[in-house]
Amino acid sequence: MTNVNHTHDVSTMCQYCEQRFTSVLCRAKHEFLDEMNSQKVCNIYKKGQTLFNEGSHPFGVYCINTGKVKLAHLGDDGKEQIIRLLKGGDVIGYRALLSGDRYSASAVALEDTQVCFIPKELFTNILKSDASLAFEMMKLLSDELHKTEMKLTHLAQKPVRERLAETLLFIKETYGFEEDGITLNVRLSREEIANLVGTATESTIRLLSEFKRDNMVELDGKKIKIINQKKLVRTANLQD
């Protein structure tokens, strides 16, 4: 694993964490929350550093405190496919841990990211003892399965132009805008956007230029501004 910085300040304590109202783990009973707080390890990963690698065994679960992470799987041809984009409050690595599998994807920091690690034994013991948290984890798994089914359907049936528009809207839903209210609050390469869409980088570059020409987006390096969201929604052909 890459070298990471350990951190122990008030912001990483479960009771004061800014994700305490959004993270599923914060719904654990107080005594279990205290237990997690005393045994977890909090690290800072620099942009591009790996939290865990595809194919490795899980030793616990990760809860993002601040920052952004991509979950990416390598296809047979060695091409990366981004499966999920994650933000503060999201929990990673629980599916492999619960099913006893190796990780099916790698987790990589998209920017400097603070993450808390909860050891496997502690996490499974809490789930066995806290029925309401176990139910919340089941809901989380069901939600992820639903999203995966929808994505598979869109990959099979939607044209690339619609999928790119939908991907830009998905990035907006995940990370929001910067203070100007139009710039996507994340820096992704054209290749990473193509991996999310499930198409070639060249197609993504060409279509982004088309979107710019059609006055839906503005491009400034890795910065993407959505200047006509209604038009983008129509292009994505999203059902209300």
N, C-alpha and C positions, 0 to 999 in steps of 0.2 A: 504494500500500500504506500502511496505517496506520503511524504512528510507533511504533517498537519500541525497546526497550533492548537494546544489545549487552552480552554478558556473557562474560568470559573468566576463569573460576576453575577450581579443580581438579575440581569436580563435573562440568564439561562435557568434561573430557578422557576419551576413549574408555576408557582403561585403568582409570579410577577411577569412571566413570559408574555410578550405581546400577542402570542397565538393562543392564549389560554381560553379564548371564547370560540376559536375556530378548529383547533386540533381535536381529533377524535380521542386521543389519549388523555386529554384534559377532562374528559367526561368520566374518568375512573373515580371510584370512591376515594374520599380524602385520605384514608390510611394507605391505600395503594399508590396514590399520587405522591405521598410523602416517601414511600418506599422507592418509587421510580426516581424521585428527586435526589435521594441519597446515594443511589447506585449507578445512575447514568453518567456517561462521559460526554462532555461537550467539546467539539473541535471546530476550528475554522479551516475551511478548504478554499484555496485560492482558485481563481478562474482557470478552468481546464483540468483541475485535479480530480481524481477518481475516488468516489466514496467506496464503491465495491465493483468488482469485475464480473462480467458474464462468465458463468461456468464455475464460480467459486461457491463454497458452502456458506450459508448464512449463520452468523453467530449472534444475531440480534436484529432489532429494527431501528430505523433512523427516523427522527422527527426533525423536519427543517424548522429552524428558529427564524432566521432571516436569509434572504438570498433566493437563487433560482437554480434548478437542477433539471437536466434532461435524462430520461431513461432511454437507452439506445441498444438495439439488438443488431448483431452483424449477420447479414444474410449469407447464403452459400457462396455468393460471388465476392464476399468481403465488403460489400456495400452496407453502410450504416442505415438502419431504419429507426427513426425516433418514434418510440411508442407512446411516451407521455412527457408532458412538461409539468414541472412541479414548482410549488412556491411555499412561502412560510405557512406552517400549520399542517402541511401534508406529511404523511407517514410513508416511508419507503421500505421495501424488503419484507413486508409481512406475508405476502402470498407464498414465496419460496419457503419461508420459515414454517408457516402453518402446514404446507403440503409436504415438507421434508425434501423438497427438490433443491437443486443448485439454482443460483440466480440465472434467469433466462435473458437478462439484459445487464448492461453496465450503467452505473449512475455517475454522471459527470457534472461538476459545478459549471454553470453558465456565467457566473460572476462570483465574487467573494461571498461565501455562504457559510453561515453558522448552523451546525447540525448537532443534535443530541442523540447519542447512541444508547439504547436500552438493551441490556444483555438478554439472550434467548430464554434462559431459565426463568428469569424474573418476569419477562413478558408473558410466557406461557402460563406461569403460576397465577399471575394476576387475571388472565383471561378465564382460567378455570374457577377462580374465586369470585369474579365480578360478572354476573350474568348480563347486566345492562351494557357493560363495555363490550362483552362478547357479541351481543346483539348489534351494537354499533359497528363492530368490525365486519359482521355479516352483511350489514347494509352497505358498507364501503366496498366490499368485494362484489356485491350484486351490482352496484353502480358502475364499477369498473368493467364488469362483464357486459353490461348494457352498452357502454360507450364503445367497447371493442367490437361488438356486433354491429353497431351503427357504422363504425369506421369501415369495417369489412364490406358492408352493403354499398357504401359510397364509393369505395375503391373499385368495386366490381361494376357499378352502374353509372356513376357520374363522370362527365367529361372533366379533363384536367383543369380547364378554365374555372369551372364551378368549384372544384376541390380546392384550388388555390385561394379563391375568394373566401371559401368557408374556413380554410386554415388561418388566414389573416384575422378573421372574426374570432376564431377559437383562441388565437394568441392574445387578442384584445380582451376576451372574456377571462383568460387565465391571469395575465399580468397587468391589464389595464393600460391607461395612458400616462404619459409624463404630465407635468404641471400645465403644459400648453393645451391639454385636452384632445390632442390629435396624434401625437407621436407615440408609437407602441413602446411600452416601458421594458424593452428587452432588446439586446443586440444579437441577432441570429445571422449567420452567413447564408448566402444564397443556397449553398449546398444543404445546410441544415433545414431551410424552408422546404427545399425539394424533397428531403428525407421525410419531412412531416406530411407532405402532399402525396408522396409515393410516386415520384416522377423523376425524370432526368434534370440535372441542374440547368442545362441549356434551355429546356422548356420553361422552367421557372423564371429564368432571366428574361426570356422573350415575352412571357405573359405579364410579368411585372412592368415591362416597358409598355405593353398594351394598356394595362391598368392606368399607368401614368398618362398615356396619351388620351385615355378616356376620362381623365380628371377624377379618378377614384382615389389614387394615392400620389404621394410625392416621395421621391427617393433621394436620400443623402447618405451615401456610403451604406453602412448597416442600419441606419435609421430609416424607418418606414413611417410615413404620416398617412393616416386615413382621412382624406378630405371630403369624401362623399360616402358616408356609411350606408345610407339608404340604397344607393346605387350598387354598393358592394354586396348588400344583403340580397338584392334582386339578382345580381350576377351569380351568387352562391346558390340561388334557387332553393332557398330554405323555406320549409313549410312552417307556418305559424302554429 
